[in-house]
């Protein structure tokens, strides 16, 4: 057996899942199906770029009243780049599978999630073949009282990035491929204060790092994130947000360091059409500066849009 495959029962044991609860009862089974899209338009390196993505996800719960859940996802993303008299297209397909469970100890709710994400690249400019990520989400919420709570979200991951072309043996014509391995995380921890049933404010600190990526440099970034949670009705929730980049650095393989900065302003919207159907939308604008140490503009004009419809059962 391939030792890189994490077995179903190993995952269950890791999340402290009693395998006896895995027997499905159709009367108690629940979950949701979500179908959506993502769009991003931006400028980078003197080119106009964008990506378009269609995605679908499925969550299954053997018992809708319990915390155990199995999550499946698939996305197809197409990148386009346009320069003067030049245009190119790349694409990637992303598949993922996760197991989540929930535990409550007094005021602490712990929701660990573990799983696998696989990306298949097509016509990638860096000649990438595929990427694998083994992710763990250490999510928790600690509620002090009806107003104050602490929370964490995000993931840590072991990654493998496979290059489809490293060198060629011209005598035999064989192509040599190679894999790079590393660590990455996207973590956020913060506090939330609920003024009342309709209004709340959350402030968090986030930290991102990636030692393996398509451009083969290390990236680190830290933000302070502000969110305002507003629910004018039971069916509508609006979450305007501002992410302020306070620190960031990109380190190339030759040791060259460059300061980076990311600031973002946007809003998330959730609207329940019926008890089972929900519309989800997001729009944000991101200011990017990848040359702050030299006063340059770097990357700029990053617009992002997403939308989805979710059916819960």
Secondary structure, DSSP 4 states (H G I P E B T S, - for coil): --TTSPPHHHHHHHTT--GGGGS--TTT-EEEEEEEEEEEEEEETTEEEEEEEEEEEEEEESSTTSS-EEEEEEEEEEEEEEETTEEEEEEEEEEEEEEE--EEETTEEEEEEEEEEEEEEES-TT-EEEEEEEEEEEEEEEE-SSSEEEEEEEEEEEEEEEEEEEEEETTTTEEEEEEEEEEEEEEEEEEEEESSSSEEEEEEEEEEEES--TT-EEEEEEEEEEEEEE-SSSSEEEEEEEEEEEEEEEEETTS-EEE-EEEEEEEEEEEESSSSEEEEEEEEEEEEES-GGGT---SEEEEEEEEEEEEE-
